Amino acid sequence: MLEGTQDDNLKYAETYFALALLANAGAADMLEGRRSDDVDQAARALLRLSSRYESKAREFMAPHMASAGLRSATTIRKNVSW
């Protein structure tokens, strides 16, 4: 989406947000497909990974959010019922 931008931080932020969404979706798919201890552990690992990706994206976005006067972006929902 940000192919035309010259700002690498925006490109990195977009990539990390996309990775966070993919990890979060992967966790949801695992839980929906089959319920077992192994699946629960794998899904939890993906949710932790998603959280790290989202944090990294926010680091890259911080200078842009501060200059635009924004507080924070929308948080990716991680409330999955086990």
N, C-alpha and C positions, 0 to 999 in steps of 0.2 A: 504494500500500500504506500509506503513512504519511499519508493524507488527514486523519485526525483529530488529528494532532499540531500543537501550536502552535509547535514549534521549526523555524524556517526552515532552520537548518543541516542538520537531518535530511532535510528535503525536498530540499534542494540535493544533499546527498550521494547520496540515492537516485536522483535524476535523473542525476547524473554517472556513477554506477555503471551505470545502465541504458544510457546513451550509450556507455560503454566496452564493454559487452557487445555492443551492436549493431554498433559499429565492428569489434570482434574477429570477430563472426560474418560481417560483410560481407567481411572479408579472407579468411576461410576459404572462403566461397562463391566468391569470385573465383578463388582458387587451385584449387579443386576443379573448377570449370567449364571453365577453359581455361588453358593454360600458355604464356605468352609474356613477353617483356621488359616490355611495357606493363602486363600484368596483375601481374607481380611488383612493379613500381614502385608501382602503385596499391595493392596489398595491403600493401606496406611502409608506405606513407603512412597507410593506415587503422590499421595496428598502432601507429604513432607517435601518431596521434590518440587511439587507445584508451588508450595509456599516459598521455597528458596528462589525459584525462578521469578515469582512475583516480586519478591523483595529486591532482587537484582534489577528488575525492570524499573522499579520505583527509584532506585539509586540513579539510574541513567536519566530518568524523567525529572528528578528533583530540581535541577537548575531551571528547567523550562516551566515547571509549576510555580516556582518562586517568582520568576520574572513575570508570569501571567497573573500572579496573585491568587493562585489556586491552592487549596489546602491539600487535597489528596484526590486520587482517582477512585473509581469504584473498586471495591474489593471483590475478588473472585470468591464466590461462595464455596465454602468447604464443609458445610454442615451435612454430612452424610450419615444417615441412620445405620447403625451397625446392627 
